[in-house]
Amino acid sequence: MRNKYLYIKILAVFVFQTYAINSQESEFLIVDSIDVNIKIDATVKDLAYDGTYFYLLTKENIYTINNVGNVIGSVSNNDTISGVLFHNDNLFTINKKGRIENINTKSVEADLKIGEEIFNTYFLAANETSYFTYFIIGSLPERISYSSRIISIDNQSNKTIFSTFQGLPAGLYCDNNYLWHLSNTGFFLKYNISDGKIISKTNIPVKDPVGITADNHGYIYTYSTFTKMIYKLQIL
């Protein structure tokens, strides 16, 4: 999905702007949890999962975690990476200025080349045609502007889709049809990518969640900065 031409399309603007939402509530059940067996001094900033291993992003490293919580490897971060994603059998990262890299092939997949210090990108999601990230005016978690938004980056149409997100961004996840926004309070919005409409809203039963991902069986995973555990969730 390497891009010759980059387009930015706005998916969500005005963080606290109110829109009418016709959606149904979803409920989550915690079916498993993993106690991460490492003393991580820095706060975990994002989470990815490849079906076997988890990847925890901190200020200093990306830690590879097995299914019993043991660290089996790490890659240096140096506080430049702001999101991680496992997609199409590869691990991707995004830095605060919108540069998306494939860690496995060491190639640049996209680059927004954001020069202004007040703009930052956080978290990364993708389907087969687009990457998605938060385009933040300000910085997390200190403060963000009301005009911060979710954007997609691709080499196809420049269609603009508007919607809302609530709270401070804590994670993004995407498949071919849907985009999920997670806030730091656990508020969870599910968007239909084709028209930008919110089709469900709920709260996940995890305190101080960060990072959101899923497996091929429909289970959702997130990390709690409060309990220092990875949670496996089932949608009821």
C-alpha positions in Angstrom: 0.0 0.0 0.0 2.9 2.4 -0.7 1.6 5.7 -1.8 2.8 7.9 -4.8 0.3 10.6 -3.9 -1.1 11.2 -0.4 -4.5 12.5 0.3 -5.9 13.5 3.6 -9.6 13.0 4.2 -11.1 14.2 7.4 -13.2 11.6 9.3 -13.9 13.5 12.5 -13.7 17.1 13.5 -14.5 19.2 16.6 -13.8 16.7 19.4 -16.7 17.8 21.6 -19.1 18.9 18.9 -22.5 17.3 19.2 -24.2 15.3 16.5 -27.3 13.2 16.6 -26.3 9.5 16.8 -28.7 6.8 15.8 -27.0 3.7 17.2 -27.3 0.8 19.5 -25.4 0.1 22.7 -22.9 -2.8 22.7 -21.8 -4.7 25.8 -18.4 -6.3 26.5 -17.4 -9.3 28.6 -13.8 -9.7 29.9 -13.0 -13.3 29.0 -9.2 -13.3 29.8 -6.4 -11.1 31.0 -2.6 -11.2 30.9 -0.4 -9.8 33.6 2.6 -8.3 31.8 5.7 -9.6 33.6 8.0 -6.6 33.3 8.5 -3.4 35.2 7.8 -0.8 32.5 8.7 2.6 33.9 7.2 4.6 31.0 3.4 4.5 30.4 2.3 2.2 27.6 1.1 4.3 24.7 -0.3 1.8 22.2 -1.0 -2.0 21.7 -0.8 -4.2 18.6 -1.4 -8.0 18.2 -0.4 -10.5 15.5 -2.4 -13.4 16.7 0.5 -14.8 18.7 2.4 -11.9 20.2 1.5 -8.5 21.6 3.5 -5.4 20.9 3.5 -2.7 23.7 4.6 0.8 22.8 6.3 2.9 25.4 8.4 6.0 25.3 11.6 4.0 25.2 10.8 0.7 23.4 8.3 -1.5 21.5 8.1 -4.6 23.7 7.2 -8.0 22.2 5.0 -9.9 24.8 4.0 -13.6 24.6 0.6 -15.0 25.7 1.7 -15.5 29.3 3.0 -11.9 29.7 6.7 -12.5 29.3 8.8 -10.0 27.3 10.7 -11.9 24.5 12.1 -8.9 22.6 12.2 -5.1 22.2 12.9 -2.4 19.6 14.2 1.0 20.6 11.7 3.9 20.3 13.5 7.0 21.6 10.2 8.8 22.0 9.6 9.2 18.3 6.9 6.5 17.6 3.4 7.4 18.5 1.4 4.3 17.3 1.9 0.6 16.3 -0.1 -1.6 14.1 0.1 -5.2 12.9 -1.4 -5.5 9.4 -0.9 -7.9 6.5 1.7 -9.9 8.4 3.9 -6.8 9.1 4.4 -4.5 12.0 3.9 -0.8 11.2 4.7 2.3 13.2 3.7 6.0 12.9 5.7 8.8 14.4 4.3 12.1 15.7 4.8 13.8 12.3 2.8 11.3 10.2 5.6 9.1 8.9 4.4 5.5 8.6 7.1 2.8 8.4 7.1 -1.0 7.9 9.4 -2.4 10.6 9.8 -5.7 8.9 10.8 -4.3 5.5 12.3 -1.1 6.9 10.4 0.9 4.2 8.4 4.1 4.4 4.8 3.5 3.5 3.5 7.1 3.8 4.8 10.4 5.1 2.7 13.5 5.8 5.8 15.6 6.5 4.2 17.6 9.2 6.5 20.5 9.9 4.6 22.5 12.5 5.3 21.6 16.1 1.7 22.1 17.1 0.5 19.2 14.9 1.0 15.6 16.0 -0.2 12.2 14.9 -1.1 9.4 17.3 -2.2 5.8 16.9 -2.5 3.9 13.7 -5.1 1.7 12.0 -5.5 0.4 8.5 -7.7 -1.5 6.1 -6.8 -2.6 2.6 -7.0 0.9 1.1 -6.2 3.4 3.8 -4.3 4.2 6.9 -6.1 6.0 9.8 -4.6 8.2 12.5 -5.5 11.0 14.9 -4.3 14.4 13.6 -4.0 16.3 16.8 -3.6 20.0 17.2 -1.7 20.2 20.5 -0.3 17.1 22.2 -1.5 14.1 24.2 -2.4 13.9 27.0 -1.8 17.5 28.1 -4.2 19.3 25.8 -5.7 19.1 22.3 -7.7 21.6 20.2 -11.4 21.1 19.5 -10.5 21.0 15.8 -8.4 17.9 16.2 -9.6 15.0 14.1 -9.2 11.5 12.7 -7.7 11.4 9.2 -7.2 8.7 6.6 -4.2 8.6 4.2 -4.5 6.8 0.9 -3.8 7.1 -2.8 -7.4 7.0 -4.0 -10.4 9.4 -3.5 -10.3 12.7 -1.6 -13.8 12.2 -0.2 -14.4 14.0 3.1 -16.4 12.2 5.8 -17.4 14.0 9.0 -18.2 12.5 12.4 -17.3 13.0 16.0 -15.0 11.4 18.6 -15.3 11.9 22.3 -12.7 12.2 25.1 -8.9 12.0 24.7 -7.9 9.5 22.0 -6.6 6.2 23.4 -6.7 3.9 20.4 -7.8 3.2 16.9 -8.7 -0.1 15.2 -10.0 -0.8 11.7 -11.1 -3.6 9.4 -12.4 -3.2 5.8 -15.7 -1.8 6.9 -15.5 -0.3 10.3 -13.3 2.0 12.4 -13.3 2.0 16.2 -12.3 5.0 18.3 -11.3 4.4 22.0 -11.1 7.2 24.5 -9.0 7.2 27.7 -12.1 6.8 29.8 -13.2 3.7 27.9 -15.8 5.3 25.7 -16.0 3.3 22.5 -17.4 4.5 19.1 -17.8 2.3 16.0 -17.9 4.1 12.6 -19.1 2.8 9.3 -16.2 3.8 7.0 -18.4 4.1 3.9 -20.5 7.0 5.2 -18.8 8.0 8.5 -21.8 7.3 10.6 -21.5 6.1 14.1 -23.3 2.7 14.3 -22.6 1.8 18.0 -21.4 3.4 21.2 -20.5 1.9 24.5 -18.0 1.8 27.3 -15.5 -1.0 27.7 -15.1 -2.4 31.3 -11.4 -1.6 31.6 -10.0 1.2 33.7 -7.6 3.6 31.9 -7.4 1.6 28.6 -4.9 2.4 25.9 -4.6 0.7 22.5 -7.3 -1.3 20.8 -6.9 -4.3 18.5 -8.7 -7.5 17.5 -8.0 -11.1 16.4 -9.5 -13.2 13.6 -12.1 -14.6 16.0 -13.7 -11.3 16.8 -12.1 -10.8 20.3 -10.9 -7.3 21.1 -7.8 -6.5 23.2 -6.7 -3.5 25.1 -4.1 -2.6 27.8 -4.9 -1.0 31.2 -2.4 1.5 32.4 -4.1 1.1 35.8 -3.7 -2.7 36.3 -0.8 -3.1 33.9 -2.7 -6.0 32.2 -3.8 -6.9 28.7 -7.5 -7.7 28.5 -9.3 -9.9 26.0 -12.9 -8.8 25.5 -15.9 -10.4 23.8 -18.7 -8.3 22.2 -22.1 -9.6 23.5 
